């Protein structure tokens, strides 16, 4: 009688493929997340530069200037 052969075990192969797919998905996600953070950082820098420019160029009342300085301070803390 023929002894039944054990089924070929592809479990390790499937695990390796699964790990590689997961790594690729996570890599893509982190690249996208990093790009989004970079865009937000650039936008914040532009807003801060504009705010500082407005502080120096625009002649405003003392109350308005204090409000503008407060906004610029908040932007620089972000």
PDB file of N, H, CA, C and O in Angstrom:
ATOM      1  N   UNK A   1       0.819  -1.189   0.000  1.00  0.00           N
ATOM      2  CA  UNK A   1       0.000   0.000   0.000  1.00  0.00           C
ATOM      3  C   UNK A   1       0.861   1.249   0.000  1.00  0.00           C
ATOM      4  O   UNK A   1       1.923   1.329   0.617  1.00  0.00           O
ATOM      5  N   UNK A   2       0.356   2.177  -0.701  1.00  0.00           N
ATOM      6  H   UNK A   2      -0.507   2.112  -1.203  1.00  0.00           H
ATOM      7  CA  UNK A   2       1.048   3.456  -0.717  1.00  0.00           C
ATOM      8  C   UNK A   2       0.696   4.258   0.531  1.00  0.00           C
ATOM      9  O   UNK A   2      -0.468   4.382   0.913  1.00  0.00           O
ATOM     10  N   UNK A   3       1.735   4.792   1.147  1.00  0.00           N
ATOM     11  H   UNK A   3       2.680   4.691   0.837  1.00  0.00           H
ATOM     12  CA  UNK A   3       1.488   5.659   2.308  1.00  0.00           C
ATOM     13  C   UNK A   3       1.053   7.026   1.794  1.00  0.00           C
ATOM     14  O   UNK A   3       1.641   7.551   0.849  1.00  0.00           O
ATOM     15  N   UNK A   4       0.032   7.601   2.408  1.00  0.00           N
ATOM     16  H   UNK A   4      -0.445   7.174   3.176  1.00  0.00           H
ATOM     17  CA  UNK A   4      -0.395   8.929   1.937  1.00  0.00           C
ATOM     18  C   UNK A   4       0.715   9.953   2.149  1.00  0.00           C
ATOM     19  O   UNK A   4       1.354  10.006   3.200  1.00  0.00           O
ATOM     20  N   UNK A   5       0.920  10.754   1.121  1.00  0.00           N
ATOM     21  H   UNK A   5       0.402  10.711   0.267  1.00  0.00           H
ATOM     22  CA  UNK A   5       1.954  11.778   1.214  1.00  0.00           C
ATOM     23  C   UNK A   5       1.382  13.001   1.931  1.00  0.00           C
ATOM     24  O   UNK A   5       0.232  13.383   1.716  1.00  0.00           O
ATOM     25  N   UNK A   6       2.205  13.603   2.784  1.00  0.00           N
ATOM     26  H   UNK A   6       3.139  13.292   2.959  1.00  0.00           H
ATOM     27  CA  UNK A   6       1.720  14.812   3.455  1.00  0.00           C
ATOM     28  C   UNK A   6       1.551  15.933   2.433  1.00  0.00           C
ATOM     29  O   UNK A   6       2.343  16.051   1.498  1.00  0.00           O
ATOM     30  N   UNK A   7       0.535  16.743   2.612  1.00  0.00           N
ATOM     31  H   UNK A   7      -0.108  16.648   3.372  1.00  0.00           H
ATOM     32  CA  UNK A   7       0.337  17.843   1.661  1.00  0.00           C
ATOM     33  C   UNK A   7       1.534  18.787   1.703  1.00  0.00           C
ATOM     34  O   UNK A   7       2.125  19.029   2.755  1.00  0.00           O
ATOM     35  N   UNK A   8       1.871  19.310   0.531  1.00  0.00           N
ATOM     36  H   UNK A   8       1.391  19.113  -0.324  1.00  0.00           H
ATOM     37  CA  UNK A   8       3.013  20.220   0.483  1.00  0.00           C
ATOM     38  C   UNK A   8       2.681  21.466   1.306  1.00  0.00           C
ATOM     39  O   UNK A   8       1.600  22.045   1.203  1.00  0.00           O
ATOM     40  N   UNK A   9       3.630  21.837   2.100  1.00  0.00           N
ATOM     41  H   UNK A   9       4.509  21.367   2.184  1.00  0.00           H
ATOM     42  CA  UNK A   9       3.396  22.955   3.013  1.00  0.00           C
ATOM     43  C   UNK A   9       3.884  24.247   2.370  1.00  0.00           C
ATOM     44  O   UNK A   9       5.085  24.469   2.211  1.00  0.00           O
ATOM     45  N   UNK A  10       2.946  25.075   2.013  1.00  0.00           N
ATOM     46  H   UNK A  10       1.970  24.895   2.142  1.00  0.00           H
ATOM     47  CA  UNK A  10       3.275  26.382   1.449  1.00  0.00           C
ATOM     48  C   UNK A  10       3.040  27.486   2.476  1.00  0.00           C
ATOM     49  O   UNK A  10       3.035  28.671   2.144  1.00  0.00           O
ATOM     50  N   UNK A  11       2.850  27.084   3.705  1.00  0.00           N
ATOM     51  H   UNK A  11       2.854  26.121   3.975  1.00  0.00           H
ATOM     52  CA  UNK A  11       2.550  28.064   4.754  1.00  0.00           C
ATOM     53  C   UNK A  11       3.628  29.119   4.896  1.00  0.00           C
ATOM     54  O   UNK A  11       3.331  30.303   5.058  1.00  0.00           O
ATOM     55  N   UNK A  12       4.887  28.689   4.836  1.00  0.00           N
ATOM     56  H   UNK A  12       5.128  27.728   4.704  1.00  0.00           H
ATOM     57  CA  UNK A  12       5.988  29.638   4.983  1.00  0.00           C
ATOM     58  C   UNK A  12       6.025  30.614   3.810  1.00  0.00           C
ATOM     59  O   UNK A  12       6.297  31.800   3.992  1.00  0.00           O
ATOM     60  N   UNK A  13       5.754  30.118   2.628  1.00  0.00           N
ATOM     61  H   UNK A  13       5.533  29.154   2.481  1.00  0.00           H
ATOM     62  CA  UNK A  13       5.715  30.974   1.445  1.00  0.00           C
ATOM     63  C   UNK A  13       4.593  32.001   1.561  1.00  0.00           C
ATOM     64  O   UNK A  13       4.793  33.182   1.277  1.00  0.00           O
ATOM     65  N   UNK A  14       3.418  31.548   1.979  1.00  0.00           N
ATOM     66  H   UNK A  14       3.256  30.589   2.209  1.00  0.00           H
ATOM     67  CA  UNK A  14       2.289  32.466   2.147  1.00  0.00           C
ATOM     68  C   UNK A  14       2.579  33.518   3.217  1.00  0.00           C
ATOM     69  O   UNK A  14       2.209  34.682   3.070  1.00  0.00           O
ATOM     70  N   UNK A  15       3.237  33.102   4.280  1.00  0.00           N
ATOM     71  H   UNK A  15       3.539  32.156   4.399  1.00  0.00           H
ATOM     72  CA  UNK A  15       3.603  34.044   5.337  1.00  0.00           C
ATOM     73  C   UNK A  15       4.561  35.103   4.803  1.00  0.00           C
ATOM     74  O   UNK A  15       4.395  36.291   5.080  1.00  0.00           O
ATOM     75  N   UNK A  16       5.560  34.673   4.041  1.00  0.00           N
ATOM     76  H   UNK A  16       5.694  33.708   3.816  1.00  0.00           H
ATOM     77  CA  UNK A  16       6.535  35.611   3.482  1.00  0.00           C
ATOM     78  C   UNK A  16       5.860  36.591   2.526  1.00  0.00           C
ATOM     79  O   UNK A  16       6.136  37.790   2.566  1.00  0.00           O
ATOM     80  N   UNK A  17       4.982  36.086   1.673  1.00  0.00           N
ATOM     81  H   UNK A  17       4.757  35.112   1.641  1.00  0.00           H
ATOM     82  CA  UNK A  17       4.266  36.957   0.731  1.00  0.00           C
ATOM     83  C   UNK A  17       3.369  37.928   1.491  1.00  0.00           C
ATOM     84  O   UNK A  17       3.283  39.103   1.136  1.00  0.00           O
ATOM     85  N   UNK A  18       2.706  37.444   2.528  1.00  0.00           N
ATOM     86  H   UNK A  18       2.775  36.489   2.816  1.00  0.00           H
ATOM     87  CA  UNK A  18       1.849  38.310   3.335  1.00  0.00           C
ATOM     88  C   UNK A  18       2.635  39.407   4.022  1.00  0.00           C
ATOM     89  O   UNK A  18       2.200  40.558   4.060  1.00  0.00           O
ATOM     90  N   UNK A  19       3.793  39.055   4.566  1.00  0.00           N
ATOM     91  H   UNK A  19       4.146  38.120   4.534  1.00  0.00           H
ATOM     92  CA  UNK A  19       4.638  40.054   5.235  1.00  0.00           C
ATOM     93  C   UNK A  19       5.123  41.095   4.232  1.00  0.00           C
ATOM     94  O   UNK A  19       5.134  42.288   4.535  1.00  0.00           O
ATOM     95  N   UNK A  20       5.521  40.655   3.049  1.00  0.00           N
ATOM     96  H   UNK A  20       5.512  39.686   2.803  1.00  0.00           H
ATOM     97  CA  UNK A  20       5.977  41.598   2.022  1.00  0.00           C
ATOM     98  C   UNK A  20       4.851  42.535   1.579  1.00  0.00           C
ATOM     99  O   UNK A  20       5.074  43.730   1.387  1.00  0.00           O
ATOM    100  N   UNK A  21       3.659  41.996   1.420  1.00  0.00           N
ATOM    101  H   UNK A  21       3.479  41.025   1.575  1.00  0.00           H
ATOM    102  CA  UNK A  21       2.516  42.834   1.034  1.00  0.00           C
ATOM    103  C   UNK A  21       2.199  43.849   2.123  1.00  0.00           C
ATOM    104  O   UNK A  21       1.945  45.019   1.838  1.00  0.00           O
ATOM    105  N   UNK A  22       2.215  43.396   3.359  1.00  0.00           N
ATOM    106  H   UNK A  22       2.421  42.445   3.589  1.00  0.00           H
ATOM    107  CA  UNK A  22       1.955  44.303   4.476  1.00  0.00           C
ATOM    108  C   UNK A  22       3.014  45.397   4.542  1.00  0.00           C
ATOM    109  O   UNK A  22       2.693  46.561   4.784  1.00  0.00           O
ATOM    110  N   UNK A  23       4.270  45.029   4.330  1.00  0.00           N
ATOM    111  H   UNK A  23       4.531  44.083   4.134  1.00  0.00           H
ATOM    112  CA  UNK A  23       5.354  46.012   4.340  1.00  0.00           C
ATOM    113  C   UNK A  23       5.169  47.032   3.222  1.00  0.00           C
ATOM    114  O   UNK A  23       5.401  48.223   3.429  1.00  0.00           O
ATOM    115  N   UNK A  24       4.759  46.584   2.051  1.00  0.00           N
ATOM    116  H   UNK A  24       4.570  45.616   1.882  1.00  0.00           H
ATOM    117  CA  UNK A  24       4.532  47.499   0.930  1.00  0.00           C
ATOM    118  C   UNK A  24       3.374  48.444   1.226  1.00  0.00           C
ATOM    119  O   UNK A  24       3.459  49.640   0.946  1.00  0.00           O
ATOM    120  N   UNK A  25       2.301  47.918   1.787  1.00  0.00           N
ATOM    121  H   UNK A  25       2.231  46.946   2.014  1.00  0.00           H
ATOM    122  CA  UNK A  25       1.156  48.768   2.125  1.00  0.00           C
ATOM    123  C   UNK A  25       1.517  49.794   3.187  1.00  0.00           C
ATOM    124  O   UNK A  25       1.168  50.968   3.064  1.00  0.00           O
ATOM    125  N   UNK A  26       2.213  49.359   4.225  1.00  0.00           N
ATOM    126  H   UNK A  26       2.497  48.406   4.325  1.00  0.00           H
ATOM    127  CA  UNK A  26       2.623  50.295   5.273  1.00  0.00           C
ATOM    128  C   UNK A  26       3.604  51.332   4.734  1.00  0.00           C
ATOM    129  O   UNK A  26       3.534  52.504   5.105  1.00  0.00           O
ATOM    130  N   UNK A  27       4.507  50.913   3.869  1.00  0.00           N
ATOM    131  H   UNK A  27       4.564  49.962   3.567  1.00  0.00           H
ATOM    132  CA  UNK A  27       5.443  51.856   3.263  1.00  0.00           C
ATOM    133  C   UNK A  27       4.719  52.924   2.465  1.00  0.00           C
ATOM    134  O   UNK A  27       5.036  54.108   2.576  1.00  0.00           O
ATOM    135  N   UNK A  28       3.752  52.513   1.664  1.00  0.00           N
ATOM    136  H   UNK A  28       3.495  51.551   1.574  1.00  0.00           H
ATOM    137  CA  UNK A  28       2.962  53.479   0.893  1.00  0.00           C
ATOM    138  C   UNK A  28       2.183  54.419   1.786  1.00  0.00           C
ATOM    139  O   UNK A  28       2.089  55.615   1.510  1.00  0.00           O
ATOM    140  N   UNK A  29       1.622  53.879   2.859  1.00  0.00           N
ATOM    141  H   UNK A  29       1.698  52.907   3.083  1.00  0.00           H
ATOM    142  CA  UNK A  29       0.863  54.712   3.796  1.00  0.00           C
ATOM    143  C   UNK A  29       1.765  55.757   4.448  1.00  0.00           C
ATOM    144  O   UNK A  29       1.388  56.925   4.548  1.00  0.00           O
ATOM    145  N   UNK A  30       2.954  55.344   4.893  1.00  0.00           N
ATOM    146  H   UNK A  30       3.260  54.395   4.812  1.00  0.00           H
ATOM    147  CA  UNK A  30       3.850  56.283   5.553  1.00  0.00           C
ATOM    148  C   UNK A  30       4.395  57.326   4.586  1.00  0.00           C
ATOM    149  O   UNK A  30       4.626  58.468   4.982  1.00  0.00           O
ATOM    150  N   UNK A  31       4.602  56.958   3.340  1.00  0.00           N
ATOM    151  H   UNK A  31       4.414  56.029   3.019  1.00  0.00           H
ATOM    152  CA  UNK A  31       5.028  57.939   2.338  1.00  0.00           C
ATOM    153  C   UNK A  31       3.940  58.988   2.145  1.00  0.00           C
ATOM    154  O   UNK A  31       4.229  60.183   2.086  1.00  0.00           O
ATOM    155  N   UNK A  32       2.698  58.547   2.046  1.00  0.00           N
ATOM    156  H   UNK A  32       2.463  57.576   2.094  1.00  0.00           H
ATOM    157  CA  UNK A  32       1.573  59.465   1.874  1.00  0.00           C
ATOM    158  C   UNK A  32       1.411  60.359   3.106  1.00  0.00           C
ATOM    159  O   UNK A  32       1.172  61.560   2.976  1.00  0.00           O
ATOM    160  N   UNK A  33       1.538  59.785   4.275  1.00  0.00           N
ATOM    161  H   UNK A  33       1.732  58.810   4.381  1.00  0.00           H
ATOM    162  CA  UNK A  33       1.418  60.549   5.515  1.00  0.00           C
ATOM    163  C   UNK A  33       2.525  61.590   5.622  1.00  0.00           C
ATOM    164  O   UNK A  33       2.278  62.723   6.034  1.00  0.00           O
ATOM    165  N   UNK A  34       3.738  61.210   5.254  1.00  0.00           N
ATOM    166  H   UNK A  34       3.938  60.289   4.919  1.00  0.00           H
ATOM    167  CA  UNK A  34       4.861  62.133   5.296  1.00  0.00           C
ATOM    168  C   UNK A  34       4.660  63.287   4.318  1.00  0.00           C
ATOM    169  O   UNK A  34       4.974  64.432   4.643  1.00  0.00           O
ATOM    170  N   UNK A  35       4.147  63.003   3.139  1.00  0.00           N
ATOM    171  H   UNK A  35       3.892  62.073   2.875  1.00  0.00           H
ATOM    172  CA  UNK A  35       3.885  64.057   2.154  1.00  0.00           C
ATOM    173  C   UNK A  35       2.832  65.030   2.671  1.00  0.00           C
ATOM    174  O   UNK A  35       2.954  66.239   2.469  1.00  0.00           O
ATOM    175  N   UNK A  36       1.809  64.522   3.328  1.00  0.00           N
ATOM    176  H   UNK A  36       1.710  63.541   3.493  1.00  0.00           H
ATOM    177  CA  UNK A  36       0.759  65.381   3.880  1.00  0.00           C
ATOM    178  C   UNK A  36       1.324  66.282   4.977  1.00  0.00           C
ATOM    179  O   UNK A  36       0.999  67.469   5.025  1.00  0.00           O
ATOM    180  N   UNK A  37       2.150  65.748   5.842  1.00  0.00           N
ATOM    181  H   UNK A  37       2.414  64.784   5.804  1.00  0.00           H
ATOM    182  CA  UNK A  37       2.754  66.543   6.915  1.00  0.00           C
ATOM    183  C   UNK A  37       3.672  67.607   6.322  1.00  0.00           C
ATOM    184  O   UNK A  37       3.702  68.738   6.807  1.00  0.00           O
ATOM    185  N   UNK A  38       4.418  67.256   5.280  1.00  0.00           N
ATOM    186  H   UNK A  38       4.393  66.337   4.886  1.00  0.00           H
ATOM    187  CA  UNK A  38       5.287  68.231   4.620  1.00  0.00           C
ATOM    188  C   UNK A  38       4.478  69.377   4.024  1.00  0.00           C
ATOM    189  O   UNK A  38       4.871  70.539   4.136  1.00  0.00           O
ATOM    190  N   UNK A  39       3.344  69.054   3.389  1.00  0.00           N
ATOM    191  H   UNK A  39       3.025  68.110   3.299  1.00  0.00           H
ATOM    192  CA  UNK A  39       2.492  70.112   2.825  1.00  0.00           C
ATOM    193  C   UNK A  39       1.962  71.027   3.924  1.00  0.00           C
ATOM    194  O   UNK A  39       1.949  72.248   3.767  1.00  0.00           O
ATOM    195  N   UNK A  40       1.528  70.441   5.032  1.00  0.00           N
ATOM    196  H   UNK A  40       1.538  69.449   5.159  1.00  0.00           H
ATOM    197  CA  UNK A  40       1.017  71.249   6.141  1.00  0.00           C
ATOM    198  C   UNK A  40       2.112  72.138   6.714  1.00  0.00           C
ATOM    199  O   UNK A  40       1.858  73.291   7.060  1.00  0.00           O
ATOM    200  N   UNK A  41       3.320  71.613   6.816  1.00  0.00           N
ATOM    201  H   UNK A  41       3.527  70.676   6.535  1.00  0.00           H
ATOM    202  CA  UNK A  41       4.443  72.390   7.336  1.00  0.00           C
ATOM    203  C   UNK A  41       4.760  73.560   6.405  1.00  0.00           C
ATOM    204  O   UNK A  41       5.017  74.670   6.870  1.00  0.00           O
ATOM    205  N   UNK A  42       4.743  73.315   5.099  1.00  0.00           N
ATOM    206  H   UNK A  42       4.534  72.413   4.722  1.00  0.00           H
ATOM    207  CA  UNK A  42       5.003  74.383   4.133  1.00  0.00           C
ATOM    208  C   UNK A  42       3.924  75.457   4.199  1.00  0.00           C
ATOM    209  O   UNK A  42       4.228  76.649   4.153  1.00  0.00           O
ATOM    210  N   UNK A  43       2.663  75.038   4.308  1.00  0.00           N
ATOM    211  H   UNK A  43       2.416  74.070   4.346  1.00  0.00           H
ATOM    212  CA  UNK A  43       1.565  76.001   4.403  1.00  0.00           C
ATOM    213  C   UNK A  43       1.682  76.838   5.671  1.00  0.00           C
ATOM    214  O   UNK A  43       1.434  78.043   5.638  1.00  0.00           O
ATOM    215  N   UNK A  44       2.051  76.224   6.773  1.00  0.00           N
ATOM    216  H   UNK A  44       2.252  75.245   6.799  1.00  0.00           H
ATOM    217  CA  UNK A  44       2.208  76.956   8.030  1.00  0.00           C
ATOM    218  C   UNK A  44       3.351  77.960   7.921  1.00  0.00           C
ATOM    219  O   UNK A  44       3.247  79.078   8.425  1.00  0.00           O
ATOM    220  N   UNK A  45       4.435  77.566   7.267  1.00  0.00           N
ATOM    221  H   UNK A  45       4.519  76.658   6.858  1.00  0.00           H
ATOM    222  CA  UNK A  45       5.563  78.480   7.087  1.00  0.00           C
ATOM    223  C   UNK A  45       5.158  79.662   6.211  1.00  0.00           C
ATOM    224  O   UNK A  45       5.561  80.795   6.476  1.00  0.00           O
ATOM    225  N   UNK A  46       4.368  79.409   5.174  1.00  0.00           N
ATOM    226  H   UNK A  46       4.040  78.489   4.959  1.00  0.00           H
ATOM    227  CA  UNK A  46       3.895  80.496   4.312  1.00  0.00           C
ATOM    228  C   UNK A  46       2.979  81.446   5.077  1.00  0.00           C
ATOM    229  O   UNK A  46       3.090  82.664   4.936  1.00  0.00           O
ATOM    230  N   UNK A  47       2.071  80.890   5.890  1.00  0.00           N
ATOM    231  H   UNK A  47       1.982  79.900   6.004  1.00  0.00           H
ATOM    232  CA  UNK A  47       1.176  81.742   6.681  1.00  0.00           C
ATOM    233  C   UNK A  47       1.963  82.589   7.672  1.00  0.00           C
ATOM    234  O   UNK A  47       1.659  83.766   7.865  1.00  0.00           O
ATOM    235  N   UNK A  48       2.969  81.995   8.296  1.00  0.00           N
ATOM    236  H   UNK A  48       3.216  81.039   8.139  1.00  0.00           H
ATOM    237  CA  UNK A  48       3.789  82.730   9.249  1.00  0.00           C
ATOM    238  C   UNK A  48       4.568  83.839   8.547  1.00  0.00           C
ATOM    239  O   UNK A  48       4.660  84.952   9.064  1.00  0.00           O
ATOM    240  N   UNK A  49       5.125  83.546   7.381  1.00  0.00           N
ATOM    241  H   UNK A  49       5.051  82.642   6.962  1.00  0.00           H
ATOM    242  CA  UNK A  49       5.864  84.563   6.632  1.00  0.00           C
ATOM    243  C   UNK A  49       4.940  85.704   6.220  1.00  0.00           C
ATOM    244  O   UNK A  49       5.317  86.872   6.313  1.00  0.00           O
ATOM    245  N   UNK A  50       3.736  85.374   5.769  1.00  0.00           N
ATOM    246  H   UNK A  50       3.430  84.425   5.694  1.00  0.00           H
ATOM    247  CA  UNK A  50       2.772  86.402   5.392  1.00  0.00           C
ATOM    248  C   UNK A  50       2.377  87.239   6.601  1.00  0.00           C
ATOM    249  O   UNK A  50       2.262  88.461   6.506  1.00  0.00           O
ATOM    250  N   UNK A  51       2.172  86.588   7.720  1.00  0.00           N
ATOM    251  H   UNK A  51       2.266  85.595   7.796  1.00  0.00           H
ATOM    252  CA  UNK A  51       1.787  87.296   8.937  1.00  0.00           C
ATOM    253  C   UNK A  51       2.889  88.271   9.356  1.00  0.00           C
ATOM    254  O   UNK A  51       2.610  89.420   9.698  1.00  0.00           O
ATOM    255  N   UNK A  52       4.116  87.815   9.327  1.00  0.00           N
ATOM    256  H   UNK A  52       4.342  86.881   9.049  1.00  0.00           H
ATOM    257  CA  UNK A  52       5.236  88.698   9.701  1.00  0.00           C
ATOM    258  C   UNK A  52       5.387  89.837   8.706  1.00  0.00           C
ATOM    259  O   UNK A  52       5.720  90.960   9.085  1.00  0.00           O
ATOM    260  N   UNK A  53       5.143  89.549   7.443  1.00  0.00           N
ATOM    261  H   UNK A  53       4.873  88.637   7.135  1.00  0.00           H
ATOM    262  CA  UNK A  53       5.201  90.603   6.430  1.00  0.00           C
ATOM    263  C   UNK A  53       4.114  91.640   6.696  1.00  0.00           C
ATOM    264  O   UNK A  53       4.355  92.843   6.603  1.00  0.00           O
ATOM    265  N   UNK A  54       2.925  91.165   7.027  1.00  0.00           N
ATOM    266  H   UNK A  54       2.729  90.187   7.103  1.00  0.00           H
ATOM    267  CA  UNK A  54       1.820  92.083   7.332  1.00  0.00           C
ATOM    268  C   UNK A  54       2.150  92.940   8.549  1.00  0.00           C
ATOM    269  O   UNK A  54       1.793  94.117   8.594  1.00  0.00           O
ATOM    270  N   UNK A  55       2.821  92.362   9.526  1.00  0.00           N
ATOM    271  H   UNK A  55       3.111  91.406   9.489  1.00  0.00           H
ATOM    272  CA  UNK A  55       3.209  93.117  10.715  1.00  0.00           C
ATOM    273  C   UNK A  55       4.100  94.292  10.351  1.00  0.00           C
ATOM    274  O   UNK A  55       3.959  95.378  10.914  1.00  0.00           O
ATOM    275  N   UNK A  56       5.009  94.087   9.423  1.00  0.00           N
ATOM    276  H   UNK A  56       5.124  93.205   8.966  1.00  0.00           H
ATOM    277  CA  UNK A  56       5.974  95.131   9.097  1.00  0.00           C
ATOM    278  C   UNK A  56       5.441  96.135   8.082  1.00  0.00           C
ATOM    279  O   UNK A  56       5.830  97.302   8.116  1.00  0.00           O
ATOM    280  N   UNK A  57       4.566  95.710   7.188  1.00  0.00           N
ATOM    281  H   UNK A  57       4.250  94.762   7.161  1.00  0.00           H
ATOM    282  CA  UNK A  57       4.138  96.575   6.094  1.00  0.00           C
ATOM    283  C   UNK A  57       2.906  97.400   6.443  1.00  0.00           C
ATOM    284  O   UNK A  57       2.866  98.605   6.190  1.00  0.00           O
ATOM    285  N   UNK A  58       1.928  96.765   7.008  1.00  0.00           N
ATOM    286  H   UNK A  58       1.961  95.787   7.213  1.00  0.00           H
ATOM    287  CA  UNK A  58       0.639  97.414   7.218  1.00  0.00           C
ATOM    288  C   UNK A  58       0.705  98.322   8.435  1.00  0.00           C
ATOM    289  O   UNK A  58       1.151  97.930   9.513  1.00  0.00           O
ATOM    290  N   UNK A  59       0.253  99.529   8.228  1.00  0.00           N
ATOM    291  H   UNK A  59      -0.109  99.848   7.352  1.00  0.00           H
ATOM    292  CA  UNK A  59       0.148 100.453   9.355  1.00  0.00           C
ATOM    293  C   UNK A  59      -1.250 100.320   9.923  1.00  0.00           C
ATOM    294  O   UNK A  59      -2.243 100.618   9.258  1.00  0.00           O
ATOM    295  N   UNK A  60      -1.308  99.871  11.153  1.00  0.00           N
ATOM    296  H   UNK A  60      -0.502  99.630  11.693  1.00  0.00           H
ATOM    297  CA  UNK A  60      -2.590  99.645  11.797  1.00  0.00           C
ATOM    298  C   UNK A  60      -2.578 100.268  13.178  1.00  0.00           C
ATOM    299  O   UNK A  60      -1.535 100.661  13.699  1.00  0.00           O
ATOM    300  N   UNK A  61      -3.749 100.345  13.748  1.00  0.00           N
ATOM    301  H   UNK A  61      -4.596 100.025  13.324  1.00  0.00           H
ATOM    302  CA  UNK A  61      -3.858 100.893  15.097  1.00  0.00           C
ATOM    303  C   UNK A  61      -3.163  99.961  16.089  1.00  0.00           C
ATOM    304  O   UNK A  61      -2.836  98.820  15.763  1.00  0.00           O
ATOM    305  N   UNK A  62      -2.945 100.461  17.289  1.00  0.00           N
ATOM    306  H   UNK A  62      -3.210 101.388  17.554  1.00  0.00           H
ATOM    307  CA  UNK A  62      -2.241  99.679  18.306  1.00  0.00           C
ATOM    308  C   UNK A  62      -3.015  98.407  18.652  1.00  0.00           C
ATOM    309  O   UNK A  62      -2.413  97.350  18.839  1.00  0.00           O
ATOM    310  N   UNK A  63      -4.338  98.500  18.739  1.00  0.00           N
ATOM    311  H   UNK A  63      -4.827  99.359  18.587  1.00  0.00           H
ATOM    312  CA  UNK A  63      -5.148  97.327  19.074  1.00  0.00           C
ATOM    313  C   UNK A  63      -5.064  96.288  17.957  1.00  0.00           C
ATOM    314  O   UNK A  63      -4.923  95.093  18.215  1.00  0.00           O
ATOM    315  N   UNK A  64      -5.151  96.753  16.733  1.00  0.00           N
ATOM    316  H   UNK A  64      -5.266  97.724  16.523  1.00  0.00           H
ATOM    317  CA  UNK A  64      -5.086  95.837  15.591  1.00  0.00           C
ATOM    318  C   UNK A  64      -3.697  95.203  15.498  1.00  0.00           C
ATOM    319  O   UNK A  64      -3.571  94.017  15.194  1.00  0.00           O
ATOM    320  N   UNK A  65      -2.659  95.993  15.759  1.00  0.00           N
ATOM    321  H   UNK A  65      -2.761  96.957  16.006  1.00  0.00           H
ATOM    322  CA  UNK A  65      -1.289  95.472  15.719  1.00  0.00           C
ATOM    323  C   UNK A  65      -1.096  94.391  16.789  1.00  0.00           C
ATOM    324  O   UNK A  65      -0.457  93.370  16.531  1.00  0.00           O
ATOM    325  N   UNK A  66      -1.644  94.615  17.981  1.00  0.00           N
ATOM    326  H   UNK A  66      -2.162  95.444  18.190  1.00  0.00           H
ATOM    327  CA  UNK A  66      -1.525  93.619  19.053  1.00  0.00           C
ATOM    328  C   UNK A  66      -2.224  92.320  18.653  1.00  0.00           C
ATOM    329  O   UNK A  66      -1.719  91.228  18.914  1.00  0.00           O
ATOM    330  N   UNK A  67      -3.389  92.449  18.018  1.00  0.00           N
ATOM    331  H   UNK A  67      -3.799  93.336  17.806  1.00  0.00           H
ATOM    332  CA  UNK A  67      -4.121  91.263  17.562  1.00  0.00           C
ATOM    333  C   UNK A  67      -3.318  90.516  16.496  1.00  0.00           C
ATOM    334  O   UNK A  67      -3.240  89.288  16.513  1.00  0.00           O
ATOM    335  N   UNK A  68      -2.727  91.264  15.576  1.00  0.00           N
ATOM    336  H   UNK A  68      -2.790  92.262  15.562  1.00  0.00           H
ATOM    337  CA  UNK A  68      -1.923  90.662  14.518  1.00  0.00           C
ATOM    338  C   UNK A  68      -0.688  89.974  15.103  1.00  0.00           C
ATOM    339  O   UNK A  68      -0.322  88.881  14.673  1.00  0.00           O
ATOM    340  N   UNK A  69      -0.054  90.610  16.075  1.00  0.00           N
ATOM    341  H   UNK A  69      -0.351  91.499  16.424  1.00  0.00           H
ATOM    342  CA  UNK A  69       1.116  90.000  16.712  1.00  0.00           C
ATOM    343  C   UNK A  69       0.734  88.711  17.439  1.00  0.00           C
ATOM    344  O   UNK A  69       1.487  87.737  17.431  1.00  0.00           O
ATOM    345  N   UNK A  70      -0.445  88.717  18.068  1.00  0.00           N
ATOM    346  H   UNK A  70      -1.056  89.508  18.075  1.00  0.00           H
ATOM    347  CA  UNK A  70      -0.909  87.518  18.768  1.00  0.00           C
ATOM    348  C   UNK A  70      -1.133  86.363  17.780  1.00  0.00           C
ATOM    349  O   UNK A  70      -0.771  85.219  18.056  1.00  0.00           O
ATOM    350  N   UNK A  71      -1.730  86.678  16.635  1.00  0.00           N
ATOM    351  H   UNK A  71      -2.024  87.607  16.411  1.00  0.00           H
ATOM    352  CA  UNK A  71      -1.939  85.637  15.619  1.00  0.00           C
ATOM    353  C   UNK A  71      -0.616  85.089  15.109  1.00  0.00           C
ATOM    354  O   UNK A  71      -0.461  83.881  14.928  1.00  0.00           O
ATOM    355  N   UNK A  72       0.340  85.988  14.879  1.00  0.00           N
ATOM    356  H   UNK A  72       0.214  86.969  15.026  1.00  0.00           H
ATOM    357  CA  UNK A  72       1.651  85.545  14.402  1.00  0.00           C
ATOM    358  C   UNK A  72       2.337  84.675  15.453  1.00  0.00           C
ATOM    359  O   UNK A  72       3.009  83.699  15.119  1.00  0.00           O
ATOM    360  N   UNK A  73       2.166  85.031  16.700  1.00  0.00           N
ATOM    361  H   UNK A  73       1.621  85.824  16.971  1.00  0.00           H
ATOM    362  CA  UNK A  73       2.766  84.240  17.775  1.00  0.00           C
ATOM    363  C   UNK A  73       2.154  82.840  17.803  1.00  0.00           C
ATOM    364  O   UNK A  73       2.865  81.852  17.990  1.00  0.00           O
ATOM    365  N   UNK A  74       0.836  82.757  17.618  1.00  0.00           N
ATOM    366  H   UNK A  74       0.259  83.560  17.467  1.00  0.00           H
ATOM    367  CA  UNK A  74       0.169  81.454  17.597  1.00  0.00           C
ATOM    368  C   UNK A  74       0.656  80.615  16.416  1.00  0.00           C
ATOM    369  O   UNK A  74       0.878  79.411  16.544  1.00  0.00           O
ATOM    370  N   UNK A  75       0.817  81.271  15.262  1.00  0.00           N
ATOM    371  H   UNK A  75       0.636  82.249  15.158  1.00  0.00           H
ATOM    372  CA  UNK A  75       1.296  80.541  14.082  1.00  0.00           C
ATOM    373  C   UNK A  75       2.717  80.027  14.283  1.00  0.00           C
ATOM    374  O   UNK A  75       3.044  78.917  13.862  1.00  0.00           O
ATOM    375  N   UNK A  76       3.558  80.828  14.921  1.00  0.00           N
ATOM    376  H   UNK A  76       3.293  81.729  15.263  1.00  0.00           H
ATOM    377  CA  UNK A  76       4.946  80.400  15.109  1.00  0.00           C
ATOM    378  C   UNK A  76       5.049  79.247  16.099  1.00  0.00           C
ATOM    379  O   UNK A  76       6.005  78.473  16.050  1.00  0.00           O
ATOM    380  N   UNK A  77       4.071  79.122  17.000  1.00  0.00           N
ATOM    381  H   UNK A  77       3.294  79.750  17.040  1.00  0.00           H
ATOM    382  CA  UNK A  77       4.088  78.022  17.965  1.00  0.00           C
ATOM    383  C   UNK A  77       3.619  76.720  17.336  1.00  0.00           C
ATOM    384  O   UNK A  77       3.934  75.647  17.850  1.00  0.00           O
ATOM    385  N   UNK A  78       2.882  76.784  16.246  1.00  0.00           N
ATOM    386  H   UNK A  78       2.627  77.656  15.828  1.00  0.00           H
ATOM    387  CA  UNK A  78       2.417  75.569  15.552  1.00  0.00           C
ATOM    388  C   UNK A  78       3.529  74.955  14.844  1.00  0.00           C
ATOM    389  O   UNK A  78       3.354  73.923  14.196  1.00  0.00           O
TER     390      UNK A  78
END
